[in-house]
Amino acid sequence: MAQENNSPERDFNAIAFLSVGAASEAKTRAYRLSLAGKELDRHGKQTNISDEIVKIVPKANSGYSFSMMQNDLGQRNGLVKPIILEAQKWAQTKHFHLQIKDAEIPSFEKELSRQGNFIRGHDHGKPLTPKLRTVINAFLASDEGIAFTHAQDVEQIARIQDNILPRLVKTDLYRNSNSDDQIRLITVASKLFNQAEGFGRSLLRGIEQNKYHDLSSVYHRIDTMVKREKPNEPTYLETGRRHALAGAETFIALNHTHPDNPLRQKWEHIKQNPLKLPTEIRGQERKDYDEIMSLFFDATHSPKRIRDQDKEFRQKLGMEKAENTQGKAGPASDFSVSLNIDTAENARGKAGAVFGFSVSQNMDMVGKLGNKPQEQLAENSVPKL
């Protein structure tokens, strides 16, 4: 039987990695470079094929990002050289045609360190060098790249926790909220800090000073921190907050499923160690992990689907108990309901498991740099473990 005692503080790592990371930051793009904005071909259409990109249009001051928490290389320049050096070491030992020469490192470092304003103003939308984008993406899709990326996620989540949680849990707003609202509050505060630390600290100060007396006022403050460029176009903080909140609602819906529901049991197992290295998750545990992750990737629709599935389970369980009571049936049958959700099917059918991309099996997707560098990582492609 799954545990009924849910503690938002205890579950912080799961809230950050799933509700913030999987639902509102990376989705399926954790293990490749991604841009908050557009990468355009010569016809002005979006593309993710390195050789076809002629212009990039970043949102706000965003640079290229990677990882579940979408560590922005433009904002965290300290990660730029390490990721290049790790990719170089990986290529030297396993993929010689993707090697990075020492002489290329300074220029590659400069490219990856750019922020959105610099890309738009100084570089006029100049894209990454095809070789750089191809090599880094191939590395990030490898076991070594996943381990490197996951280490950055763990570090960033610890940073958010240290800066947000101890102070937040002492506020009147948090203490006067039920556990579901506490999850919502932790989620949106963590999301904002992950997007922009300055805004995150400002919001926390306001909560500490009792400027916001309910969640609605917190949401309103986040949504109005940045002025809209157009009246009908939400800012990146608004859309980020909404996506993270959808992740929180998915988290809450899973917490409220019946303790004997197989979905709940999978959920409780994952919550015990949400930051487990993805490459170490195998067999049935991998299938369960993928199922839960797919819910957060499609967090907008998942809460209702979870509730519907749980309702069906409870009805079935009630019928079985009634039959057992009346002596019409032997021991309760072993019942398992699998979540019927398009996203889960797509995750398996289109990209394999959640991390269904194998560099060794799909090297044709990145191509040989001696000829014409190619990269055809689809939007929903992620590495296979």
C-alpha positions in Angstrom: 0.0 0.0 0.0 1.3 3.5 -0.9 1.9 6.0 1.9 -0.8 8.6 2.6 1.6 11.0 4.3 2.7 13.6 1.7 5.1 16.3 2.9 5.8 19.1 0.4 9.1 19.8 2.1 10.2 16.2 2.0 9.2 16.0 -1.7 11.0 19.2 -2.7 13.4 17.4 -5.1 10.5 15.7 -6.9 8.6 19.0 -7.1 11.6 20.8 -8.6 12.6 18.1 -11.0 9.2 17.1 -12.2 6.8 20.0 -11.7 9.3 22.7 -12.5 11.8 20.8 -14.7 9.9 18.2 -16.7 6.6 20.1 -16.9 7.7 23.7 -17.5 11.4 23.8 -18.5 12.9 21.0 -20.6 10.0 18.6 -21.3 11.7 16.2 -23.8 14.6 18.6 -24.5 16.8 18.0 -21.5 19.6 16.2 -23.3 20.3 18.5 -26.1 20.9 22.2 -26.6 17.6 24.2 -26.8 16.8 27.8 -27.3 13.9 29.8 -25.7 13.0 31.3 -29.0 13.2 30.3 -32.7 15.8 28.7 -34.9 14.9 29.6 -38.5 15.9 28.3 -42.0 16.4 30.6 -45.0 12.6 30.5 -45.7 11.9 31.8 -42.2 10.5 28.4 -41.0 11.6 26.8 -37.7 14.1 23.9 -38.0 16.4 22.0 -35.7 18.8 20.8 -38.4 22.2 22.4 -37.8 23.1 23.0 -41.4 19.7 24.6 -42.2 19.6 27.2 -39.4 20.5 30.7 -40.7 19.1 32.8 -37.9 18.1 32.5 -34.3 15.6 34.7 -32.5 15.9 34.3 -28.7 13.3 35.3 -26.2 14.3 38.1 -23.8 17.9 37.6 -22.7 17.9 33.8 -23.0 20.9 32.0 -24.5 21.2 28.3 -25.3 20.2 25.9 -22.5 20.4 22.3 -21.6 19.3 19.9 -18.8 15.9 19.2 -17.2 16.2 22.5 -15.3 17.3 24.3 -18.5 20.6 25.7 -17.3 21.1 28.8 -19.5 24.7 28.9 -20.8 24.4 32.6 -21.4 23.5 33.2 -17.8 25.8 30.5 -16.3 29.0 31.0 -18.2 30.9 28.8 -15.8 29.3 25.8 -17.4 30.4 26.6 -21.0 34.0 25.5 -20.9 33.3 22.3 -18.9 30.6 21.2 -21.4 33.0 21.8 -24.3 35.9 20.0 -22.6 33.7 17.0 -21.6 32.4 16.8 -25.2 36.0 16.9 -26.5 37.1 14.1 -24.1 34.0 12.0 -25.1 34.7 12.4 -28.8 38.4 11.6 -28.5 37.6 8.2 -26.9 34.6 7.1 -28.9 33.7 9.3 -31.9 36.7 10.6 -33.6 34.8 12.3 -36.5 33.3 14.6 -33.8 36.5 15.7 -32.3 37.0 19.3 -31.1 40.4 20.7 -31.8 42.1 22.7 -29.0 42.2 25.7 -31.4 38.4 25.7 -31.7 37.7 25.9 -28.0 38.0 29.7 -27.6 35.6 30.5 -30.4 33.2 27.7 -29.4 33.2 29.0 -25.8 32.4 32.5 -27.0 29.5 31.2 -29.1 27.9 29.2 -26.3 28.3 32.1 -23.7 26.1 34.5 -25.6 23.0 35.9 -24.1 19.8 36.8 -26.0 20.4 40.5 -26.1 23.9 40.0 -27.5 22.6 37.5 -30.1 20.0 39.9 -31.3 21.9 43.1 -31.2 25.6 42.4 -31.8 25.4 39.1 -33.7 22.1 39.9 -35.6 20.7 36.4 -34.9 23.9 34.5 -35.9 23.3 30.8 -35.2 25.8 28.4 -33.6 28.5 26.9 -35.8 26.9 23.7 -37.2 29.9 21.6 -35.9 29.6 23.0 -32.4 25.8 22.3 -32.2 26.2 18.9 -33.7 29.0 17.7 -31.4 27.5 19.1 -28.2 24.1 17.5 -29.0 25.7 14.2 -29.7 27.6 14.3 -26.4 24.5 15.3 -24.4 22.6 12.3 -25.8 25.3 9.9 -24.7 25.6 8.2 -21.3 28.4 10.5 -20.4 26.5 13.5 -21.5 23.4 12.4 -19.5 25.6 12.0 -16.4 27.1 15.4 -16.9 23.7 17.0 -17.4 22.1 15.3 -14.5 24.8 16.5 -12.2 24.0 20.1 -13.2 20.3 19.5 -12.5 21.1 18.1 -9.0 23.3 21.1 -8.3 20.7 23.6 -9.5 17.9 22.0 -7.5 20.0 22.2 -4.4 20.7 25.8 -5.1 16.9 26.6 -5.4 16.2 24.6 -2.3 18.8 26.4 -0.2 17.6 29.8 -1.4 13.8 29.3 -1.4 12.6 26.5 0.9 13.9 27.4 4.4 12.5 30.9 4.2 9.3 30.1 2.4 8.2 27.4 4.9 8.4 30.0 7.7 6.0 32.4 6.1 2.4 32.9 7.2 1.2 32.2 3.7 2.9 28.8 3.6 2.0 27.8 7.2 -1.7 28.7 6.7 -2.0 26.8 3.5 -3.0 23.1 3.1 -0.5 20.6 1.6 -1.8 21.0 -1.9 -1.5 24.8 -1.8 2.0 24.4 -0.3 3.0 22.3 -3.3 1.6 25.1 -5.6 3.5 27.8 -3.7 6.8 25.9 -3.7 6.4 25.2 -7.4 5.8 28.7 -8.6 8.4 30.2 -6.2 11.0 27.7 -7.4 10.1 28.2 -11.0 10.5 31.9 -10.8 13.9 31.6 -9.0 15.0 29.1 -11.7 14.0 31.6 -14.5 15.4 34.8 -12.9 17.0 34.7 -9.5 16.4 38.4 -8.9 12.7 38.1 -9.4 12.6 35.0 -7.3 14.2 36.8 -4.4 11.9 39.7 -4.8 8.8 37.5 -4.6 10.1 35.7 -1.6 10.7 39.0 0.3 7.2 40.0 -0.5 5.8 36.8 0.8 7.8 37.2 4.0 6.5 40.7 4.4 2.9 39.4 4.1 2.2 41.4 0.9 0.4 38.4 -0.6 -2.4 36.8 1.4 -3.3 34.1 -1.0 -2.0 32.2 -4.0 -4.0 34.3 -6.5 -2.1 37.4 -5.4 1.2 35.5 -5.7 0.3 34.5 -9.2 -0.7 38.1 -10.1 2.7 39.4 -8.8 4.6 37.0 -10.9 2.5 37.7 -14.0 3.1 41.5 -13.7 6.8 41.5 -13.0 7.6 42.0 -16.6 5.5 44.2 -18.8 3.9 42.6 -21.9 5.2 43.8 -25.2 1.8 43.2 -26.7 -1.5 43.2 -24.7 -2.5 39.7 -25.8 0.9 38.1 -25.6 1.9 36.7 -22.1 5.4 37.3 -20.9 7.8 34.4 -20.4 7.2 34.7 -16.7 3.5 34.2 -17.2 3.8 31.2 -19.4 6.4 29.7 -17.2 4.3 30.1 -14.1 1.3 28.5 -15.8 3.3 25.5 -17.1 4.8 25.0 -13.7 1.4 25.2 -12.0 0.2 22.5 -14.5 3.1 20.4 -13.2 2.0 21.1 -9.6 -1.6 20.0 -10.5 -0.2 16.8 -12.0 1.8 16.2 -8.8 -1.2 16.8 -6.6 -3.4 14.5 -8.7 -1.0 11.7 -8.3 -0.8 12.3 -4.6 -4.6 11.9 -4.3 -4.9 8.6 -6.2 -6.0 5.6 -4.2 -3.1 4.0 -2.1 -3.7 0.6 -3.8 -3.8 2.1 -7.3 -0.7 0.7 -9.2 -0.2 4.2 -10.6 0.1 5.6 -7.1 2.5 2.8 -6.1 4.8 3.7 -9.1 4.5 7.4 -8.1 5.5 6.8 -4.5 8.5 4.7 -5.6 9.8 7.5 -7.9 9.3 10.1 -5.2 11.6 8.2 -2.9 14.5 9.0 -5.2 13.4 11.5 -7.9 17.0 12.5 -8.7 18.3 9.0 -9.4 20.7 9.1 -12.4 18.5 8.2 -15.4 21.0 5.8 -16.9 20.8 3.7 -13.8 17.0 3.2 -14.2 16.3 -0.1 -16.0 13.7 -2.8 -16.5 10.3 -2.4 -15.0 11.5 0.6 -13.0 12.4 2.3 -16.4 8.9 1.6 -17.7 7.3 3.1 -14.6 9.6 6.1 -14.7 8.7 6.7 -18.3 5.0 6.5 -17.5 5.3 9.0 -14.7 7.6 11.3 -16.7 5.2 11.3 -19.7 2.5 12.7 -17.4 4.6 15.7 -16.5 5.6 16.2 -20.1 1.9 16.6 -20.9 1.0 18.3 -17.6 -1.8 20.4 -19.1 -3.9 17.4 -19.7 -2.6 14.9 -17.2 -4.5 15.9 -14.0 -7.9 15.1 -15.5 -6.6 11.8 -17.0 -5.1 10.8 -13.6 -8.4 11.6 -11.8 -10.4 9.7 -14.4 -8.1 6.7 -14.2 -8.3 6.7 -10.4 -12.1 7.0 -10.4 -12.2 3.9 -12.7 -9.8 2.1 -10.3 -11.9 2.9 -7.3 -15.1 1.8 -9.0 -13.5 -1.5 -10.0 -12.0 -2.0 -6.5 -15.4 -1.3 -4.9 -17.1 -3.9 -7.1 -14.4 -6.5 -6.2 -14.8 -5.8 -2.5 -18.6 -6.2 -2.9 -18.2 -9.5 -4.7 -15.8 -10.7 -2.0 -18.2 -9.7 0.8 -21.0 -11.6 -0.8 -18.9 -14.7 -1.3 -19.2 -14.6 -5.1 -15.6 -14.4 -5.7 -12.4 -15.7 -4.2 -9.5 -13.4 -3.2 -9.6 -10.0 -4.9 -8.2 -10.3 -8.4 -4.9 -8.7 -9.2 -6.0 -5.5 -10.9 -3.8 -3.0 -12.7 -4.9 -0.1 -14.7 -2.5 1.4 -17.1 -2.9 5.1 -17.9 -4.2 5.5 -21.4 -2.7 8.7 -22.5 -1.7 9.8 -25.9 1.5 11.4 -24.6 2.7 8.1 -23.1 2.0 6.3 -26.4 3.8 9.0 -28.4 6.8 8.9 -26.1 7.2 5.2 -26.8 6.0 5.1 -30.4 7.9 8.1 -31.7 11.0 8.3 -29.5 11.1 5.0 -27.6 11.5 5.5 -23.9 11.5 9.0 -22.4 15.2 9.1 -23.3 14.8 7.1 -26.5 17.8 8.4 -28.5 21.0 6.4 -29.0 24.0 8.1 -30.4 25.6 4.8 -31.4 22.5 3.7 -33.3 21.6 7.0 -34.7 24.9 8.6 -35.7 23.5 9.1 -39.1 21.4 11.8 -37.6 24.4 13.9 -36.7 26.5 12.9 -39.7 30.2 13.0 -40.3 31.8 16.4 -40.0 34.3 15.5 -42.7 31.4 15.7 -45.1 28.3 17.7 -44.3 27.4 18.0 -40.7 23.8 17.0 -40.2 21.6 16.8 -37.1 18.0 15.7 -37.2 17.1 15.5 -33.6 13.3 15.8 -33.6 11.6 18.0 -31.0 10.5 15.0 -29.0 13.8 13.1 -29.4 15.8 12.3 -26.3 18.6 9.8 -25.5 18.0 6.1 -25.1 19.3 4.6 -21.9 
